[in-house]
Amino acid sequence: MLKELYNEKNNIVNFQISPPILSNDIDVYIKIDRIKGPGKYPFQFVSGFFTALTGNIELEDYKDKCLFHVSASWSGEYSDIPSPILKLFLE
């Protein structure tokens, strides 16, 4: 289950996610401008072990549908957390 809340003052969205490897939900905080239409929206994680993760969400109108693409990159120190473990948080 995914719940979200957007803070207009700070441009931070809080997602509560339920990773399959944990018994409890966790909060994820991402700084991003309010998405109001097609375009490219840069974002960054603002807490936790994803803090150095940044990226872009790109939205496009296509035949009355909303297409989106998310890309991200790591700019922090090397993490000892294996990639397959991180992928479980994103499923």
N, C-alpha and C positions, 0 to 999 in steps of 0.2 A: 504494500500500500504506500502511496506517495501523497504527502500533504505539503502545501506550500503557502507562504505568506510573504508579501512584498512590503518592505518599509520604504515609503515614498521619500521620506526625509533623507535617508542615508543611501538610497539606491541599492539596498541589500535584500536579496530573496533568501528566505530560509526554507529549505526542503527538509522534511522529515522522511527518511528512507528506512527501509527494512532490509538490510543486507542478508542474503541467505545464510551467511556463515555466523551471524550473531543472533542471540536470542532477544536482544532489545533494539528498538529503533534508535537511530542516531540523527542528529541535526547537522546539516551542511549549510554553510553560509557563503553566498556568492554575491560579489559586487558587480552590478550590471545596470545600465540605464533601462528604464521602463521600455519594453518593446511595444512600439505603436504601429508598426507596419513593416513593409519590406526594407531590407538593408542589412548592414553588418554591425553587430553589437559585440564589442570586446567585453570580456568578463575576467574576473580573478576570484579565486577562493580566498577567504579572509580569515579562516581559522582552521585549526586541526593540522593533520599531517599532509593535507593537500595545499597548504598555504602558498607554495611556490608554483602552483599550477595555474596557468593563464590560457586564454583561448578566445575564440570568436564563435558567435552564433550568427549564421547568415540565413535570412529569410527571403523567399521569393514567391510572388503570386504566379501560379501556373494553372490555367484553365479552372479558375475559381477554387483552387486548392492552395493550401499553404505548404510549400516545401521548405524544409530547413536542413541545414548542415552544421554540425558542431565539430570544431577542431580544437585541440588543446596541446600545450607543450609544457614541459617541466623545465624550470629555470633555476631550481635550487640544487642543494647538495645531493650527492648520490644517496639513495635510500636502500637499506638492506631488505626492504619488503619486496618479495618476488612479484613480478608482473601478473602472474595468474591470481595471486591473492587480491591485488588491486582490482582486477577485472571483475571479481565477485561482487565488489561494492557497486559496480556500475551496471550490473545485470538487472 
